[in-house]
Amino acid sequence: EIELDGKIFKTDEWTNIPPFILELTKRKLHQNPDHPIGILRSLIEKNMKDMGYTFYNNFKPAVTTYQNFDVLGFPEDHPGRSKSDTYYLNKDNLLRTHTSAHELECFQTCETPGYLITADVYRKDEIDKTHYPAFHQLEGARIWSKDTPNLEEQIMKDIESIPKTNIIVEDPFRQHPINENNPKQDYMSDRQVELISVHLKKSIEYLVNQVFETARESARKAGSTEPYLNEPLKVRWVEAYFPWTSPSWEIEVWWKGEWLECCGCGIVQQQVLLNAGLGDDKLGWAFGIGIDRIAMLLFGIPDIRLFWSLDERFHNQFNNGQIATFAPYSKYPGIKRDVSFWLPTDSLLHENDVMEIVRTYAGDVAESVANIDEFVHPKTGKKSQCYRINYQSMDRNLTNEEINEVHQKVESDLKKYFGVEIR
């Protein structure tokens, strides 16, 4: 059995959540007003206040496969459903992999035209400075009814009510959002798609503008004179694909000399609305933002593991309502180890499985894991892989003895569960 948030889940052959992941579900960083994740969430909500949105921040991380995949139209063979990607409590329950797992509930219960969800989400992933198995998303949606008198005029009024910005926008799809690669849905007219997409994009542009301009102002107050502080804020829109929206786009922000992927969005698939029991008269948009990467840039945080640190030298640098630049407090040396092995025939080992084994024993001491070599023996046909693991703590010096012990456990699990032959 697994107990999570007061509920008991019977384990089965799908259960694959290690203890350290269950421990992370207790942290709720997005609800901490003095943590960079919580500060960013509060900033977004402050700027969207009184614009017709309900804020949801208290959803529990355990959801059903129906909520996380089925209701959103994920096909049965979608890679996101695999045990190599997702943490399962059992066959029917899992840790949400995205905030969209709560769309059904929000569409059914929200009493305002729109909503914003902020939550921690969980996925098996790479180990490096920008990837972590727990991270945070903010999701928004807005709905209209076809039965609204003069619907198109109402949407135009809603567009006009969005506060204006000086942001420079590059959008080749603004007037013509529909094409063969990014099709509209049959239940909407071309004009409805055009108007709702404009409302969506202007809402996101406003949100992005408020967040990044706040970061710019905070940097100025801290004495920064970097050139980007005097550049106009620029964004561009590119076409995208998501299972639950069509047409779909992504917004990128020009920040400190590079384009930052910021947010995916689109017109909600009608089937998602029907699955939520809303009826065939509803239409609207949805977006999703990964908060962690944006927070890393705004607060100058070089390693995503720092968000989860319990070290007061990290936490004491941040206060509610302020975007402060992180000041590194230490740099401890790393210890590298390679693990090389022959794979058995028809091996099911996935790179994420290697990452998961390393995290199980090393925790946040694992700074990076990379597949550095892969080849097939010309005579035997056996396949070999070599992974390089960099063990490095942000809080203390590591010893060779403790890393050797961790590394031996990693090799042991690879042999035990995946039948590899250590080279």
C-alpha positions in Angstrom: 0.0 0.0 0.0 1.0 3.6 -0.6 -0.5 6.4 1.6 -0.6 9.8 -0.1 -2.5 12.9 1.2 -4.6 10.8 3.5 -5.6 8.2 0.8 -4.5 4.6 0.6 -3.6 3.2 -2.8 -3.2 -0.6 -3.3 0.0 -1.3 -5.2 0.1 -3.6 -8.3 2.4 -4.4 -11.2 2.1 -0.7 -12.4 3.5 0.8 -9.2 6.8 2.5 -9.8 7.1 5.5 -7.4 10.3 5.6 -5.4 10.2 7.0 -1.8 12.1 10.2 -2.7 9.4 11.2 -5.2 6.7 10.6 -2.6 8.7 12.8 -0.3 8.7 15.6 -2.8 4.9 15.7 -3.0 4.9 17.1 0.5 7.0 20.2 -0.4 4.3 22.3 -2.2 6.8 24.9 -3.3 4.2 26.8 -5.3 2.3 27.5 -2.1 5.3 29.0 -0.3 5.1 32.8 -0.7 8.8 33.3 -0.1 10.1 30.6 -2.6 10.9 31.6 -6.2 8.2 29.3 -7.5 5.6 30.8 -5.1 6.8 34.3 -5.8 6.3 33.9 -9.6 2.9 32.3 -9.1 1.8 35.2 -6.9 3.0 37.7 -9.4 1.0 36.1 -12.2 -2.1 35.9 -10.1 -1.8 39.5 -9.0 -1.7 40.7 -12.6 -4.6 38.5 -13.7 -6.8 39.5 -10.7 -10.2 41.0 -11.6 -9.9 39.8 -15.2 -12.5 37.0 -14.8 -10.3 34.1 -13.5 -10.6 31.7 -10.6 -7.3 30.6 -9.1 -6.7 27.0 -8.1 -3.6 26.1 -6.1 -4.6 23.3 -3.8 -5.2 20.3 -6.1 -3.6 17.1 -4.8 -0.9 15.4 -7.0 -2.6 12.0 -7.2 -5.1 11.7 -10.1 -6.6 8.9 -12.2 -5.5 7.8 -15.6 -8.8 9.0 -16.9 -8.2 12.5 -15.6 -4.6 12.6 -16.8 -4.9 10.9 -20.2 -8.3 9.6 -21.3 -10.4 12.8 -20.9 -7.8 14.8 -22.8 -7.8 12.5 -25.8 -4.4 10.8 -25.3 -4.2 7.7 -27.5 -3.6 4.4 -25.8 -0.1 4.1 -27.3 1.0 7.6 -26.4 4.6 7.5 -24.9 3.5 9.6 -22.0 1.4 6.7 -20.6 4.5 4.4 -20.3 6.0 3.4 -17.0 9.3 4.9 -18.3 7.7 8.3 -18.4 5.1 8.4 -15.6 5.0 7.6 -11.9 2.1 5.2 -11.2 0.6 4.5 -7.8 -1.2 1.6 -9.5 -2.8 0.9 -12.8 -5.6 3.4 -12.3 -3.9 6.2 -10.4 -0.7 8.2 -10.9 1.1 11.4 -10.1 -0.2 14.0 -12.5 2.2 14.7 -15.4 0.5 18.0 -16.2 -2.0 20.5 -14.7 -4.4 19.6 -17.5 -5.3 16.6 -15.4 -7.6 19.0 -13.5 -9.3 20.5 -16.6 -12.3 18.3 -16.2 -13.0 19.4 -12.6 -12.3 23.1 -13.4 -14.5 23.2 -16.5 -17.3 21.6 -14.4 -17.1 23.7 -11.3 -15.5 27.1 -12.3 -18.0 29.9 -11.9 -15.9 32.6 -13.7 -15.3 32.7 -17.5 -11.7 31.4 -16.9 -9.4 29.8 -14.4 -5.7 29.4 -13.6 -4.2 26.3 -12.1 -0.8 26.2 -10.5 0.6 22.8 -9.3 3.6 20.5 -9.0 3.8 17.8 -11.7 5.9 14.7 -12.0 7.6 13.0 -14.9 10.6 10.7 -15.2 13.2 12.8 -17.0 16.9 13.4 -17.7 19.3 14.4 -15.0 21.0 17.7 -15.7 20.9 21.3 -14.5 17.5 22.1 -16.2 15.6 18.8 -15.7 14.0 17.3 -12.6 11.4 14.7 -12.0 9.2 17.2 -10.1 8.5 20.6 -11.6 5.6 23.2 -11.7 3.1 24.3 -14.3 0.6 27.1 -14.5 -2.4 26.5 -16.8 -5.1 28.8 -17.9 -8.4 28.4 -19.8 -11.3 30.6 -20.9 -14.7 29.6 -22.2 -17.5 31.3 -24.1 -21.0 30.0 -25.1 -22.2 30.0 -28.7 -25.6 30.9 -27.2 -24.3 34.3 -26.1 -26.2 37.1 -27.9 -23.9 38.8 -30.4 -21.1 36.4 -29.5 -18.5 37.8 -31.8 -19.1 41.4 -30.5 -18.8 40.1 -27.0 -15.4 38.5 -27.7 -14.2 41.7 -29.3 -15.2 43.6 -26.1 -13.4 41.0 -24.0 -10.3 41.6 -26.2 -10.5 45.3 -25.7 -10.7 44.9 -21.9 -7.2 43.2 -21.8 -4.7 45.9 -20.6 -2.5 47.3 -23.3 1.3 46.7 -23.4 4.3 48.1 -25.3 5.5 44.6 -26.1 6.8 44.0 -29.7 4.9 41.1 -31.2 5.9 39.0 -34.2 2.9 36.9 -35.3 2.4 35.8 -38.9 -0.7 33.9 -37.9 -2.7 36.7 -36.2 -5.0 37.4 -39.1 -4.9 33.9 -40.6 -4.6 31.4 -37.7 -5.8 28.4 -39.7 -3.9 26.3 -42.3 -3.5 22.7 -43.3 -0.9 22.0 -40.7 -2.8 23.8 -37.9 -6.4 23.1 -38.7 -9.6 24.5 -37.1 -12.2 22.3 -35.7 -15.5 21.8 -37.5 -17.7 23.1 -34.7 -16.2 26.6 -35.0 -16.4 29.3 -37.7 -13.3 30.9 -39.1 -14.2 34.2 -37.5 -14.7 32.5 -34.1 -11.3 30.9 -34.3 -9.7 34.2 -35.3 -11.3 36.2 -32.4 -10.7 33.6 -29.7 -7.1 33.1 -30.8 -6.5 36.9 -30.6 -8.0 36.9 -27.1 -5.8 34.0 -26.1 -2.6 35.6 -27.5 -3.2 39.1 -26.1 -3.9 37.5 -22.7 -0.6 35.6 -22.7 1.3 38.6 -24.1 -0.1 40.7 -21.2 0.9 38.0 -18.7 4.4 37.6 -20.2 4.9 41.4 -20.3 4.0 41.8 -16.6 6.3 39.1 -15.4 9.4 40.0 -17.5 9.0 43.8 -16.9 8.8 43.1 -13.2 12.0 41.1 -13.5 13.7 43.9 -15.5 12.7 46.5 -12.9 14.0 44.3 -10.0 17.3 43.9 -11.8 17.6 47.7 -12.2 16.9 48.3 -8.5 19.6 45.7 -7.7 22.1 47.9 -9.6 22.3 45.8 -12.9 23.4 47.7 -16.0 23.1 44.8 -18.5 22.2 45.8 -22.0 18.9 43.8 -22.1 17.5 46.1 -19.5 17.2 48.9 -22.1 15.9 46.7 -24.9 12.1 46.6 -25.8 10.5 43.3 -24.8 9.9 41.1 -27.9 7.9 38.0 -28.4 7.1 35.8 -31.4 4.5 33.1 -32.1 5.2 29.8 -33.7 2.9 27.0 -34.7 2.7 23.9 -32.4 0.8 20.6 -31.9 -0.9 19.4 -28.7 -3.5 16.6 -28.3 -6.1 18.8 -26.6 -6.0 22.0 -28.7 -6.3 22.9 -32.4 -5.1 25.2 -33.8 -2.1 25.5 -31.4 0.8 27.8 -30.9 3.8 28.5 -28.7 5.1 31.9 -27.6 8.8 32.7 -27.4 10.3 35.6 -25.5 13.6 37.4 -26.5 15.4 37.6 -23.2 19.1 38.2 -22.5 20.1 37.6 -26.1 18.1 34.4 -26.8 14.6 33.1 -27.6 13.0 31.5 -24.6 10.2 28.9 -25.2 7.6 30.1 -22.7 4.2 28.8 -23.2 2.1 26.4 -25.3 -1.6 27.1 -26.1 -4.5 26.8 -28.5 -8.2 26.4 -29.1 -9.6 23.7 -26.8 -10.6 20.5 -28.6 -14.4 20.2 -28.5 -14.1 16.6 -27.3 -12.3 17.8 -24.2 -15.2 20.1 -23.5 -17.8 17.4 -24.2 -15.9 15.0 -21.9 -16.3 17.6 -19.2 -20.1 17.6 -19.7 -20.2 21.2 -20.9 -22.4 20.6 -24.0 -21.8 21.4 -27.6 -22.3 25.1 -27.3 -19.0 25.9 -25.5 -15.8 27.0 -27.1 -12.6 28.5 -25.7 -8.8 28.5 -25.3 -6.2 26.9 -22.9 -2.5 27.5 -22.2 0.2 25.9 -20.1 3.5 27.4 -18.8 6.4 25.7 -17.2 7.2 27.9 -14.2 10.6 26.4 -13.2 12.6 27.4 -16.3 11.2 30.9 -16.3 12.0 31.2 -12.5 15.5 30.0 -13.2 16.1 32.8 -15.7 14.3 35.5 -13.7 16.0 34.7 -10.4 19.4 33.7 -12.0 19.3 30.2 -10.5 21.8 28.0 -12.3 20.6 24.5 -11.2 17.0 23.3 -11.0 17.9 21.2 -7.9 18.3 24.4 -5.9 14.5 24.9 -5.9 14.3 21.7 -3.8 17.2 22.5 -1.5 16.5 22.7 2.3 19.6 24.9 2.8 18.7 28.2 4.4 21.5 29.9 2.4 19.2 29.5 -0.6 15.8 30.3 1.1 17.0 33.3 2.9 17.7 35.1 -0.4 14.0 35.4 -1.4 11.0 37.3 -0.2 7.4 37.5 -1.3 6.8 40.0 -4.1 10.5 40.5 -5.0 12.5 39.0 -7.9 16.0 38.9 -6.4 19.0 37.5 -8.2 20.4 34.4 -6.6 23.9 34.8 -5.1 25.8 31.4 -5.2 27.0 30.5 -1.8 29.4 27.6 -2.6 30.8 25.4 -5.3 31.8 22.0 -4.2 33.8 19.7 -6.4 32.1 16.9 -8.2 33.0 13.2 -8.5 32.5 11.5 -11.9 31.8 7.8 -12.4 31.1 5.8 -15.6 28.9 2.7 -15.7 29.3 0.6 -18.9 27.4 -2.6 -19.7 26.2 -5.0 -22.3 22.5 -5.1 -22.9 20.6 -8.4 -23.1 18.9 -9.3 -26.3 15.5 -7.5 -26.6 16.4 -5.3 -23.7 13.6 -3.0 -22.4 16.0 -0.6 -20.6 15.1 3.0 -21.3 17.4 6.0 -20.6 14.8 7.2 -18.0 15.2 3.9 -16.2 18.9 4.6 -15.7 18.2 8.1 -14.5 15.6 6.8 -12.0 18.0 4.2 -10.6 20.7 6.9 -10.1 18.2 9.3 -8.5 16.9 6.5 -6.2 20.3 6.1 -4.5 22.0 9.5 -5.2 19.0 11.8 -4.8 19.9 15.4 -5.5 23.6 14.6 -5.3 23.2 13.4 -8.9 24.0 16.5 -10.9 24.0 15.0 -14.4 23.7 11.6 -16.2 24.6 11.3 -19.9 24.8 8.5 -22.3 28.3 9.1 -23.7 28.8 6.0 -25.7 26.8 3.3 -27.5 27.9 0.7 -30.0 27.2 -2.8 -31.3 29.9 -5.5 -31.2 30.7 -6.4 -34.9 31.1 -10.1 -34.1 28.6 -10.9 -31.3 25.9 -8.3 -32.2 25.7 -7.4 -28.5 24.8 -3.7 -27.8 26.9 -1.7 -25.3 26.1 1.5 -23.5 28.1 3.8 -21.2 26.6 6.4 -18.9 28.7 9.1 -17.3 27.4 10.2 -13.9 28.5 13.4 -12.2 27.9 13.4 -8.5 28.0 16.8 -6.9 26.3 18.3 -3.9 25.3 22.0 -3.7 25.6 21.9 0.1 28.7 19.9 1.1 31.8 18.0 0.0 31.3 14.4 -1.1 33.7 11.5 -0.3 34.8 8.8 -2.7 33.7 6.2 -0.2 30.0 7.3 -0.2 29.9 7.7 -4.0 31.5 4.3 -4.5 28.7 2.8 -2.3 26.0 4.7 -4.3 27.6 3.7 -7.6 27.7 0.0 -6.6 24.0 0.1 -5.8 23.3 1.6 -9.2 25.2 -1.2 -10.9 23.5 -3.8 -8.8 20.0 -2.6 -9.7 20.9 -2.4 -13.4 21.9 -6.1 -13.2 19.0 -7.2 -11.1 16.1 -5.5 -12.9 17.4 -5.2 -16.5 19.8 -8.1 -16.8 22.8 -6.0 -18.0 26.3 -7.3 -17.9 28.6 -4.7 -16.3 31.8 -4.2 -18.4 
